[in-house]
Structures are given as C-alpha cells and as structure tokens.
Amino acid sequence: MTGIAAALLNSLDIGLLLFIIAVGLNIVFGVLNIINFAHGALYMLGAYLGYSCMNQLGMPFWLALAVAPLAVAALAVLVDRGMLRFIYQREISDSLLLTFALLLVLNEAVRMIWGTGIHVVEPPAPLQGTIVLPGGLNYPRYSLFVIAAGLLALAALWLLFNRTRLGKIMRAASLDRDMAQLLCINTRRVVTCVFAFGAWLAAMGGVVAAPMRAIDPGMGDKIIIESFIVVVIGGLGSFPGALLGAVALGLMHGLGGRFLPDVNLVLPFIGMALVLLLKPHGLMGTGGKA
Amino acid sequence: MNSKTYGAVALALVAAGLVALPWIAPYFYIFIATEVLILGLFAASFNLIFGYTGMLSFGHAAFFGAGAYATAMLLLWLEWPLLGCLVVATAAGALLALVIGFFSVRLNEVYFSMLTLAFGMMAYSVVHQWRSVTNGSDGISGFSVLGLGLGIDIPLGDPSVYYHVVLACVALAAAVLYRICRSSFGLMLRAIRQNAERVAFCGLDVRRYRLAAFTVAGAFAGLAGGLIAPFLRIASPEMMHWSMSAEPVLMSILGGTGYFLGPFLGAAVFVLLETWITSITQAWMLVLGIVLALMVMFFRHGVLGALLDRRRESK
C-alpha cells in the first residue's frame, strides 16, 4: 500500500514540475502563436545558473531561486528584441526555425561553460532528508516541497489569469492581437513580457528541479519532449489542459515506472498517439486546426 | 544563350567534374565529396516536405538513422550485398515515416514540428536504450561490405570506388526525386504549401497528400542513411538525435529551399564550413545555431536564391 502511495506522490511530484514548464510553453504559444523549441534549454539554463549561484557564488538556495530565473528572463527579453522581433510578420515556420536555432546555441553554450559532466546541488538544510507521513510512509522532504511549490504556482497562475488586469491583457492579446492593439494595449510590450515570463517559469522549474535531478546537458532535451507530450495530451494553449496533461504524464512515469518498467520509455508516446487518434486537439484543447 | 541552355551547360560541367573528381582532386576531398553527396540527398528529401509542402520537420534524422541501422544490421548479421541493403534501408525509412507521419500530419504546422521532434526523439531513445538489438550507445560497427550485388565485382573498400557508387545512387535518387517534384503530385504539394485551405476546398484530401510526401521523404532519407553506414563504418544513435535533424534544415536554408538543387549546394557549403570550423573550435553546434538564425532573419532565400536574384536584377 505504501508502495502505491509513494508512486502516486512521485507522479504528483513529476507532474507538477512538468506543469510549470508546460504552462510556460502554452502561454508563449497563446500570445506569440509559436512553439518555443528553446523552452527546455531555458529550463536547463535556469538549473545551471542556480548551480553556479549556489555552489560557486555561495548564495543560499532561496536567493538563487530568485536570481537565476530573473537572469534567464532578461536573456529572453534580449532574444525577443534582438531576434524574434524581425520575423513576427513572416510565416510561422520562420519563428519555429529561430527558436530551434536558439536551442542549438543555448545547448552548446551550456556545454562550453559548464562542461558535459553531471553537477549536483544539495537541497537547503530544512528540506534535506526524509519525513514520515501519516500511514508510515518515509518520503523525501524536498519532493514534498516541490509538490507544494507546484500547487502554489498553479494557484498563483490561476489568480493571475482570472483575477488580475495583467492576466486579462495577456488573454486579450492571445485571443486577438490586432483588436487588443486597437484597444490601446501595447501589444509589442505584452509579447516581450510574455516571452520573458515563459522563460522565467522555465528557469524557475529548472532551479526547483536542480536539487532532485542530476544537472546534465541532456536535461533540457528530456524536459522539452515531455512538455510537448503534455501539451499534445492536454491541448495546446489550454491552461487546465496543461495541468491535466502534466498529471497524466506524471502518472505514466510514477506508476508505469513501478508496474511496467519495460515499456516505460515509450508509454508516454503511446499515450500521446492515442490522444491524437481519439481527440486530435487534446483533451481540453481547441487550437491547432489543420 | 538563354538561361535554360546556361543551366544545362552548368549542370553538365558539374556532373563531369563530379565523375572525374577522384583523378583531379586530392585524396582527402574524395571523403568530403562522398559526405556532401549523401547529406545532400538527405537534405533534398527533407526539402520535399519543407520547401515543397511547407511542413517543417525536426525529426528527419529518425529515417536517416533507420536506413543506417538497417544497412549496418544486414551487413553485420546476414552479410547481404550492398544493393539489397539499400533497398531495405529505403523501405525502412519509408515505413517509419508512414507511422510517424500518420500521427504528425493530422493538425497544423506548429503541431507537426512539435510531433516530428517528439517522435524523432522517441526513435532515438529506443535505439539508445534497446541494447540487445541496437547495441546501445556503441552503435553497430565491425561489419564489412562484401559486394555490390547483381554479380558486379568491384572493391567497395576503396574510397574512390565507393564514391562512384554513392555518386551513381545519389544521381539516380535525385533524378527520381526531381521527377516527383515536377509531376502533378509535386504541383499539388506546392499548392498545399501556398494555400492548404483552398486545396481542401477543391475536394482534395490534404492530409493524404501530406502523408504521402512525408513517406516519400522518409524513403529517400532512409536511402541516404543506408549509404552513410558503409561510409562511416558505423550506425550510431547520434545519427537519430535531433541535432542530426537540424542538419538538413540548415542545409536546405543555406542553399535555398525554393530550388531543387538548393539542398545539395547547402550540403556542400555545410560540410566545407564544418570541416573548416571544427579545425578551429569544438563549438560547431554553436556556429550552426548562429548561422541558422542569421540565415532565417536576413537571408531567407539561401545562397542559390541570392545568386539567382542578383542575376535577375542585373538583367
């Protein structure tokens, strides 16, 4: 019984982290109408910067959690103003190509700066070790922190989009950018801010993930593929879809790793293929009509 | 001379140069030329779906890798003649493309790019981790190419002989691909690229055309992969990684996606650039990314496009 409970908690842990990444992908898609192929690389950059802040500059975890994502967001502003700005009026494939080029550059830059080895970050002192949960389950404290952080992010994002003026502006810009412009919304600034916000979320996920996963140059690839699966299952551009898809993928990893270890690798792809066959636009999605 | 005879003469000169290359160029360039030809075919197959049909695939290396693995496995375990291996490699690429394409062409371009990357990485992970069949990250090597098949007995181990085999295969494949691009099927693909909605409105099944184009492209990529395995004497998982999928993307854009020969020219520029840059720095991928970004932002029609534009302007 405790085995299943642990597997479920693991699923939630993986799922909520994926949600933070995938929702960033979704927000950027909503407003800019592009898939940011470098999203996983930004996540990885967040993790590496977090590592440098903590292990090389001696910052505490919490300060690194504030600094590293902001640095990545600043980089995203530069990318938007310096690169993406030129091709907003062109075909979609051009912007996909540019973010793909960014992926190549970031991946190689990370290899050059930090090397190809694996780096390890310790969780902050109060979150180290395990805690005994009701029911006698021994569970790592840091994983519980990740679940709590994921739930907090979920609540904060929901409030942002549904209860604030800023969220309303973003939603307006994603529904109809020209109309938003006519209503005196500076859509150029919105676009830049949204791109930076997506990058900030990705990097945030990276720093949060750093103490529980190995930091290596392949981590960005792994997460971008998983977030693609999440948004395809949930529906591109849908906020509840991202949550549903992330939890579904978390369950596939958490339970699949336990009960079906042989096919664990392809299980998410089979799930994605099934969704594509039965509900091509995702469980909650409407976008992406051919 | 009008521009048509101009083009024909230029093409004939290039063809003659390519055939005579082992006798006129230094030994090292035989290897370069073989690589350019194989990667050129790989890029041209990619451009059938990107330049002609307007779908940007980031998972094209999966079919290239499938062809390479098919050839390597047949050579190692069954010691087949090369031509038989190439037929199977082509079929393997087509089959994998049919399966991946079936799921990927259902929605719009954004989905397509995303899904091809995801499925391509799935193929990579399977090859990388299925040690008992694919030998994992070590790849399949240690095979030797015994003969060409059809009773033709030539020493394939000799680089210049293998170069001529590659040249013949690529020329033949390029001719077939050119016929496909010029056929009514090719015209339909271009119509889809320009306005898919309108094509659908004319009563044509856009999805089936896209899937057909994707499968054909997969077949030619499989053939290119089948040619690279005996050349590099290995089939490794890196051939299926997304960074390998980036190469035909850049080659097509370098050469010019709007021209049939663009990807071949792009492959030549790419390989020469790679040879030159990797002799200076390790960070080839970084340069690749920067070049791709600059090309997309400022030089979208490629080298061939820029040259032809200039000629047109000067008239």
Interface residues (C-beta under 8 A of the other chain):
Chain A: F29 N33 I34 I35 F37 M83 F86 I87 R90 I92 S93 D94 L96 L97 L98 F100 A101 L102 L103 L104 V105 N107 E108 A109 M112 D221 I224 I225 F228 I229 V231 V232 L236 L265 V266 F269 M272 A273 L276 L277 P280 H281 G288 K289 A290
Chain B: F50 G54 L56 F58 F103 V105 R106 L107 N108 E109 V110 Y111 S113 M114 L115 L117 A118 F119 M121 M122 S125 V126 Q129 A196 V206 R207 W242 S243 A246 V249 I253 Q282 A283 W284 M285 L286 L288 G289 I290 L292 A293 V296 M297 F298 R300
